[in-house]
Amino acid sequence: LAEVYFGSADRIVRLDMNEFSTENSIYEIIGSPDPGARHAEGFLTKKIQDQPFSLILLDEIEKAHPHVLNLFLQILDEGQLTDGMGVITNFRNTIIIATSNAGALFIRDFFKQGDSPQARDGFKGKLLDAILQQKLFSPEFINRFDETLLYYPLTQAEAQKLAILMLDNLIKDFDKKRGVSILVDMDTVAALARKGYSVEFGAREMRRVITDTVETYLADRVLTSGAKRGETITIHREDLRI
């Protein structure tokens, strides 16, 4: 998204909101009016002053202190923020995305009863109601976002598409660094998808399986027999023992 809108994937300003869980965390974001303070210059405000066209990623936003959330409520509402030195920072050219695991247990318990199009009808509203009841976010905070996207547990078919995407990235990286082409047959892809499928852990489990099998196999292959530029390595299911 950053590459499409702003021309480079480096145009991402990522904040791990777990690091902003105390009241004083606001000074790390906007800076302190005290020149001798540790965070005299705010991390976020300085980044956006230097690079106003950016994608801001607020990772696991439910872990932030309420005072920090109020800062972002102001940014989302007014499109600007005054830093600790009194300088106004303009956020109107940024895209702000927040991720959250809020309601994860509600989602898991709900889909333990079975997934179906009928079950998904109206589910988003029920989930938001459950999150508001927990008082993790205020209604006005959630309403400031243009859209709330809900990620459902992966299906087996989606897991196979995910395996293909991850393998594609691995293949491109291997070709770029070593000049070696890799072919993976669909039977192997299907086996990886089955082994890496996890309703609870989602994409992380698939990543672990591909690392433990495909990447380990390629590393052993390179160390034992070598791999010359221009060579093609074909990976079969029996090679990975899955």
N, C-alpha and C positions, 0 to 999 in steps of 0.2 A: 504493500500500500504506500509506504514511504517512497519507494522507487518510482511508482506510477505518478504520484501527485507531486513529489518534490525532486525527482530526478536521481535519487540515491537512497539505497537501503541504510546508509549511515545517518540519514536525517531522522533518526529515532532518539528521543530522550526518554530513557527508561528509568522509572523510579520503583524500587522494591518497597512497597508501602509497609512491610514488616519493620523497616528501619525508621519509620516515622510514627512509632506507637506511643510516644510520650508527648506531653504538652509542649515541651521546649523544641520539639521537632520542627515547629513552624519556622524557627530561625535558620534551620538548615535549608529550607525552601526559599525564604525571602531574604535571609540575611539579618544581622542584628544591627540596631542603631548604635551599639557600643563599638567603636573602632578597634578596641582591644579584644573583642570577643572572638571565640574560636571560629564562628561562622559569620564573619563580618560581611561576607559576600554570599548572597543566596545562590544555591546550586541551580534551582530551576529558573529563577528570574534572570540570572546571568546567561544561562544557556539560550533562553528565548530572546534576550536582548542581542546576543551575538548571532543567533540563527533563528529569525522570526518565523520562517517557513519550516515547521517541524511537525512530526507526529509524536505526541506525548503518550507514553504507555504507563499507566498506573497499575502495577501488577499486584494482585491480591489486595484490593483497596479496602476490604472490610477490616484489615488489620491496622489501619491508620487511626490515630487519635482523633476524637471528634473535632478538636480545634483545627486539625489539618484538613479534615473533610469540609469544614466551614470555609477554609481558604479556597478550596476547589469549587465550592458552591458559588463563591464570589466570581471566580474565573469563568465558570459556566454561565453565570447570570449576566455579568457585565462585560466579559471579554477582556478584562484588564486587571492588573494587580499592582499595588504599590509596594516596593521592596523596603527593606530596613533603612535604606538611605534616602527614602522619599522619592525614588525614581519610579515612574509609572511604566510598567511592562505591558505591552500589547500582545494579547493572545489570540487576536481575531484571525490570524493567518495560520493557526495551528489546527490540527485534528487531535482530539483527545479521546483515547480509548481506555477504559478501565476493565480489568478482569477481576473476577471474584469467584470464590468457592462457596459463597453464601448460599444456603439452601441445598448443599450437596447431599446431605443425609436425607432431606425431604425428597429429592429426586430419586435417590437410590431406593428408598423405601416404597415410593410410589410405583416404580417400574419393576419392583419385585413381584407385583401383582400381575405383571404381563404388559407387554408393549403392543399397542394397536393404534390405528388412526383415531379411533373413538376415544381412547384413553388420553391422547394428546390434545384433543379438542378442549379448549378452556384451561389446559394445564398451566400455561404461562401466567394467567391471572391468579391461579391458586398459589403458584410458587411465589409471586411477588407479594401476595397477601401474607404468606407465611414468613417471608423475610422482613416485612414491615412489622409484623407482630413481635419478632425478635428484637426490634429496634436497633438493628445494625446500621440502617440508613433511615434518614427522614424521608417522608413522601416528596418534599420539595427537591431534595437532592436527586432522587431517582428521576423525577419529572424534568430535570434540567437536561438530561441526555436525550438526544434525538431518537434513539432506538435502543431497546434492550434485546440482545440476542441470546437465545437459550440453546445451549449445546446438550442434545440428548445423548444417552449412552450409545456407543457404536453398535451397529448391526454387523453381522458376519460379512455381508456384501461390502459394507463401508470399510471394514477392516482390511479386505483384500485391496481396495483402492488405496488405502493408506500404506499398505506394504509396497505397492508399486511406486508411490510417490517417494517413499524413503529409499527404496532401492535405486530409483532414478537419480536421486541426489548423490548417493554413494558411487554409482557408476560414473557420473559426470566428474566427480571429484577425483576418482582414481585415474580416469583418462587424462584429466588436466595435469595431475602431478606426475604420472608415470608414463603417459602415452600408451596405456594398455586398455583395450576394450574388454568389457565384461558382458556376457550374455547369461540371462537367467530364464530358464524355461517356465511356462505357466504352471506346471505341476509343482515346481519348487515354490513359486509365489503363493499358490494355494495352501501348501503345507506350512509355509511361514505365517500366513494369515491365520490359519487355524491355531497354530502354536502360540502366536502373539495376541490372540483375541482375548480381551478382558473387559467385561462390562464395568468393573470397578476402577481399573487403572488406566483404561483407554490407551492413548497413543504411547504413553511411557513404557508400557509392557511390550508393545510392538518394537519400539526402539531397542529395548534390552535384548529381545530375541534376535534381531538382525545383527546387533553388535556381537552377541555371543556365538552366533553361527556363521553368518556370511563374512563379517569383518575378520573373525578369528581364522576362518578357512583361507581367506585371501592373504592374511599375514603369514600363515604357515606355508602357503604355496610360494610366496615370494622368497621366504627365507630358505626353503629346502631346494627348490628347483629354479628360482629366479624368474623374472618376467621382463622380457625385452620390449623395447618400444615397438609398437606396431603389432604386437602379439594380441591374440584374442583368448580370453579364458571363459570357458563355458561351465556354468555351475549347474549341477543336477542335484535332485533331492537326495540321492544316496551319498553324494559328497558331503552333505551337511548332517547326515544321519538324523533326519527328522521324519 
